Amino acid sequence: MDGLLRGILILLFWLVLGALVLAAVDGDARDVLEDYIPFFDVADPVIDWLSDFLGDLWDAVTG
């Protein structure tokens, strides 16, 4: 039973992380997530920071 709970928590972690990255990369996805997940707008500062970070990282890699 502990393994099942651990697996669910790991899956939930990756789903949330994926949603944050998707929202940081695509503005339309951010709007959809804010519409369907009521508390998602609380993550706006994290999404803004992640978006800036990914943009700067892309600029550094593509130079």
Backbone as CSV, one residue per row, in Angstrom:
resi,resn,N_x,N_y,N_z,CA_x,CA_y,CA_z,C_x,C_y,C_z
1,MET,0.816,-1.196,0.000,0.000,0.000,0.000,0.865,1.268,0.000
2,ASP,1.994,1.197,0.713,2.886,2.362,0.741,3.469,2.644,-0.634
3,GLY,3.738,1.588,-1.384,4.276,1.760,-2.728,3.279,2.421,-3.658
4,LEU,2.003,2.089,-3.499,0.962,2.697,-4.316,0.829,4.184,-4.011
5,LEU,0.834,4.534,-2.730,0.739,5.943,-2.336,1.950,6.725,-2.829
6,ARG,3.115,6.115,-2.704,4.336,6.770,-3.186,4.274,6.988,-4.698
7,GLY,3.790,5.991,-5.421,3.661,6.115,-6.872,2.682,7.208,-7.262
8,ILE,1.580,7.301,-6.554,0.584,8.349,-6.840,1.170,9.726,-6.562
9,LEU,1.910,9.879,-5.470,2.528,11.171,-5.154,3.582,11.562,-6.183
10,ILE,4.358,10.604,-6.633,5.366,10.891,-7.665,4.691,11.306,-8.966
11,LEU,3.638,10.589,-9.340,2.896,10.936,-10.552,2.271,12.325,-10.437
12,LEU,1.707,12.632,-9.287,1.112,13.951,-9.064,2.165,15.050,-9.155
13,PHE,3.345,14.811,-8.580,4.437,15.776,-8.649,4.798,16.081,-10.100
14,TRP,4.966,15.033,-10.923,5.358,15.240,-12.316,4.251,15.903,-13.122
15,LEU,3.001,15.602,-12.803,1.887,16.258,-13.495,1.852,17.748,-13.193
16,VAL,2.039,18.104,-11.928,2.050,19.524,-11.546,3.241,20.230,-12.171
17,LEU,4.406,19.611,-12.124,5.597,20.211,-12.729,5.417,20.389,-14.233
18,GLY,4.846,19.388,-14.889,4.580,19.494,-16.319,3.596,20.593,-16.644
19,ALA,2.562,20.742,-15.814,1.580,21.812,-16.027,2.224,23.175,-15.860
20,LEU,3.112,23.322,-14.887,3.795,24.606,-14.688,4.701,24.943,-15.868
21,VAL,5.441,23.965,-16.359,6.323,24.204,-17.508,5.496,24.518,-18.753
22,LEU,4.413,23.779,-18.960,3.539,24.035,-20.104,2.955,25.440,-20.036
23,ALA,2.537,25.848,-18.856,1.981,27.191,-18.697,3.043,28.264,-18.907
24,ALA,4.285,27.969,-18.525,5.359,28.945,-18.707,5.738,29.090,-20.166
25,VAL,5.605,28.015,-20.931,6.017,28.035,-22.333,4.911,28.574,-23.234
26,ASP,3.674,28.232,-22.953,2.564,28.569,-23.843,1.499,29.363,-23.099
27,GLY,1.247,30.579,-23.550,0.256,31.438,-22.907,-1.156,30.894,-23.004
28,ASP,-1.491,30.239,-24.134,-2.833,29.666,-24.273,-3.044,28.537,-23.274
29,ALA,-2.027,27.721,-23.062,-2.137,26.640,-22.079,-2.314,27.214,-20.681
30,ARG,-1.652,28.340,-20.420,-1.793,28.998,-19.112,-3.238,29.443,-18.886
31,ASP,-3.854,30.014,-19.904,-5.250,30.445,-19.782,-6.186,29.262,-19.553
32,VAL,-5.962,28.173,-20.272,-6.804,26.984,-20.112,-6.650,26.408,-18.710
33,LEU,-5.412,26.308,-18.229,-5.193,25.775,-16.893,-5.821,26.659,-15.823
34,GLU,-5.759,27.978,-15.997,-6.381,28.874,-15.029,-7.902,28.751,-15.059
35,ASP,-8.480,28.427,-16.213,-9.928,28.256,-16.302,-10.401,26.977,-15.623
36,TYR,-9.644,25.904,-15.772,-10.101,24.602,-15.296,-9.592,24.220,-13.910
37,ILE,-8.531,24.848,-13.440,-8.005,24.555,-12.107,-8.137,25.833,-11.272
38,PRO,-9.068,25.859,-10.328,-9.395,27.100,-9.617,-8.222,27.744,-8.878
39,PHE,-7.328,26.956,-8.311,-6.235,27.516,-7.525,-4.970,27.745,-8.339
40,PHE,-5.039,27.539,-9.651,-3.838,27.627,-10.479,-3.302,29.045,-10.572
41,ASP,-4.177,30.056,-10.403,-3.706,31.437,-10.490,-2.794,31.805,-9.326
42,VAL,-2.772,30.998,-8.269,-1.852,31.230,-7.160,-0.413,31.016,-7.624
43,ALA,-0.235,30.191,-8.639,1.098,29.863,-9.131,1.628,30.892,-10.129
44,ASP,0.932,32.000,-10.341,1.375,33.001,-11.319,2.817,33.468,-11.119
45,PRO,3.248,33.797,-9.888,4.659,34.218,-9.741,5.649,33.120,-10.139
46,VAL,5.328,31.881,-9.832,6.215,30.771,-10.200,6.238,30.605,-11.715
47,ILE,5.083,30.721,-12.346,5.001,30.577,-13.797,5.763,31.706,-14.483
48,ASP,5.621,32.935,-13.982,6.350,34.061,-14.568,7.862,33.867,-14.449
49,TRP,8.312,33.439,-13.269,9.738,33.201,-13.073,10.222,32.081,-13.987
50,LEU,9.456,31.000,-14.059,9.846,29.865,-14.893,9.881,30.259,-16.363
51,SER,8.941,31.077,-16.780,8.907,31.540,-18.165,10.144,32.382,-18.478
52,ASP,10.493,33.288,-17.575,11.695,34.095,-17.770,12.946,33.236,-17.788
53,PHE,13.012,32.278,-16.875,14.173,31.393,-16.797,14.327,30.570,-18.065
54,LEU,13.236,29.978,-18.533,13.308,29.165,-19.750,13.653,30.032,-20.960
55,GLY,13.127,31.259,-21.014,13.474,32.168,-22.094,14.951,32.530,-22.091
56,ASP,15.489,32.838,-20.913,16.903,33.151,-20.806,17.788,31.945,-21.130
57,LEU,17.340,30.780,-20.699,18.083,29.554,-20.996,18.100,29.289,-22.498
58,TRP,16.965,29.480,-23.143,16.890,29.291,-24.595,17.803,30.273,-25.320
59,ASP,17.799,31.539,-24.867,18.669,32.541,-25.470,20.137,32.186,-25.286
60,ALA,20.478,31.657,-24.112,21.874,31.298,-23.847,22.298,30.104,-24.706
61,VAL,21.397,29.154,-24.906,21.744,27.965,-25.678,21.827,28.286,-27.166
62,THR,20.871,29.079,-27.664,20.860,29.383,-29.091,21.758,30.560,-29.445
63,GLY,22.135,31.330,-28.428,23.088,32.402,-28.544,22.866,33.392,-29.564
